[in-house]
Every structure is written in structure tokens, then in C-alpha cells.
Amino acid sequence: MDQAEITQWAMSNGWRDVGGAPSLIKPKSPKEAIARLLFKATVVQFEVKKPSGTWEKIGSAAYADIKADEETGLPQGLGMEKMPGLNKLMQDNKDQKVFASFG
């Protein structure tokens, strides 16, 4: 997957552009990102915000090494499977985006 494909996947699955990076936000704090994807020249990093407010790198992979899961479409190789509740967080963000478009 390349940067455009990862960004397209993220935006269609509830991620939002926060500070120039596809991010998932806290459902109760819509301006605060809790997970993000950082695009570097040759790699993508998946980071999660710790309770202390610092970012922790969960995984990093070269663009060529990232493959979409056949069942879920989730990019494999970034360690996203290590984050419990990621699918629920993505669904909450997706729902929030849909309902925000009604108001």
C-alpha cells in the first residue's frame, strides 16, 4: 500500500485529518487525537497517545511491506492488531462523522 491508499482507507474508516495526520479522536473529546498515522519518506508509523500525553510508537513499516488484510482491509504490518478496541474506536469515529454531517 502507498500513502494515498492508506490515507483513503483511513478516511473511509472514520479517521480524520488532525494536524496533517490521519487520526482517531476520543469520542468525548472531539479535538484530541488518541491514535495517528505518521507518513515519513519511506515508512509509516502508527502511534497511540499514552495517558501521560506522550505519543508511543506501536509499529512502523515500509510502504512496500504494508498489505491490506483480505477480510477487514486493515493495513497489516503497523501493529494495529496490538491496540485493543481499535475497531470500536474506528466505528465510533465513523458514526460521529456521519451524524455530524446531519447537523
N, C-alpha and C positions, 0 to 999 in steps of 0.2 A: 504494500500500500504506500502511496505517496502522501505528501502533506495535504493536497486537495481532497483525496479520498478519505483520509482520516477526519479532516475538518467536516466534510459533508456527512459522514457517518455520525460524528458527534452532534452536529446541529440538528440532524433529523431524529436524534435520540434524547433530546432535552437539554443538551449542553448549550451554554450561552457564551457570548464573547464578553469576557470581563478582563479589562486591562490588556487586550490584544491576544488573549489566550482562551481557547475553548475551556470552559469551566462549569462545574456543577456548583450550585449555590445551596446554602442552608435554607430549607423550606420556610423557617420562621424569620430568617434574616436575609431578605432578597438581594442585598447588595454585597454580601460576604461570600466569597468563593470558599469551598471546602475541598475541592479536588480540581486539578487542572492538567492540561496537556501543554508542554512547552516544546516548541519546534526549534531545533538547532539546525545547523547546516547539514549535518549528516545523521543525526539521531533525533528521536522523540523521547521526551521524559514524561512520565506520569508521576505527579506529586499529590500528596494529601496534606492538608493543614492539620497540625497537631493542636491539642487543646492550649498549648502554650503560645500559639500563634505563629510558630515557625513552620516552614514547609519541609516535608520529608519526602525524599525521592523513593518511590516504591519500585519503579522499574524504568529501564531505558533500553532502547533497541534501535538499530539502524533501520532506516525506511525499508530496505530490501528484506529485512528479517521479519517484518510485521505482516501477518496474514490474518484475514478475517475468518472467524470461526464460521463453519458452514451452517450451523444451526442458529446461532444467535447474532452473527455478524460482528461480535465483539472483537476488537483487534487483539490478537494473541501475541505475546512476547513483551508486553509492557507491565505485566504483573497485576493487571486489573482484577484477576481472579482472587488475589490476596485480600482485596478490600471487601469485607462482609457488608452486605446491604447495598452494594453498588447498583444493582438492578432496580431496587426500590427507590433509591435516590434519583436515578435517571428517570424513572416513571413519575416521581413526584415533580421533578423539574419540567418534564414534558407536559404534565397535566396543568401545572401552573402557567406555562407559556400559552397553552390553548385557552384557558379561562381568562387570561389577561387580554387576549385578543377580543373577547366579548365586551369588555368594559372600556 
